[in-house]
Amino acid sequence: MDRLAGGHRRGGPGVVPASVAERIVHSSAGQMLGQAMLGLAQVFYGPKEEEVIIVAEGNSDPYDDEPFAVRLDPDHPEHSTIVFRSP
């Protein structure tokens, strides 16, 4: 096992957190404080509303309903076309 500065070991079950903040976050008191803060945020601001995204596949090209079609040629811009469909 590798030894770091100060005699601490790297890896394994006896890993010492790198900073004071990590020691506090990983302690049971830090966990309780964090959960209490999340609970208070829900009390004051309400539960977080997550946006629901629904994806549905259609059987046609989504641009078939457009009154025009644009075909861009990035390699040769002069070959780009716009086609207007009659109603």
N, C-alpha and C positions, 0 to 999 in steps of 0.2 A: 504494500500500500504506500502511496506517495505521501510525503510529509510536506506541509506548507509552512510558511513563516510562523513562528510562535508555537511550533510543535503540533499543530492541528493536522488531522488526517483528511485526505481527500477521498470521497466515496465511502461506501460501506454504511453500516447501521449507525456508527458513532459520528455522523457528519455534524459539524458545528455550523449553524447559519452564519453567513458572512457579515451581517450587520445587526445592530440592535433592533431596527425596524422588523427584520425578518424573524428575530426571536420573539418579538411581541405578537406579530401576526400569527405565528404558528403555535402560540401558547393557548391554553383553554380560555384564559381571561381575554385575550385578543380576539378569539373567535366569538365569545359572548358579546363583547363590545361591538364588533362588526355586525352581528345579527341584530343587536338592539338598534344600531344606527339605521339599518335597512328597514326595521319595523317602524321606527319613527318617521322615516321618509314616506312609507306607505300611509301612515296616519295623516300626515300633513298634506301630502300631494296626491293621495289616492293610489290605487294599484296602477302599475304601468300597463298601458294599453298597447299591445303589440299589434302591428298591422298584419292582417291576414292576406296573403297573396295566393290567388287561385290561378293556376295555369291550365288552360284548356286548349286542346289541339283541334283545329278545324280541318276540313277536307279540301279547302281551297287556299289559294295564295292570298295573304291578307291585303295585297295591293290590287286585287281584281276589281274591287268596288270603286277605285279611284277613277276620275274622268280622264286621267292621263297616265302615261308610263314613261319613266325616265330611265335610260340606260347610259351609265357613265363608264367611259373607258379611261382608267387612270394612266395607262401607258401612252395612249394616243387621244388626247382630249378632243381633237378635231373629228373623231369618229363617234363621239357621244351624240345620242339622239333623244328627242322628246316626241312621243306619239300621243296625239289627242284622240280620244275615243268619241264617237258620236253617241248622243243620248238615246 
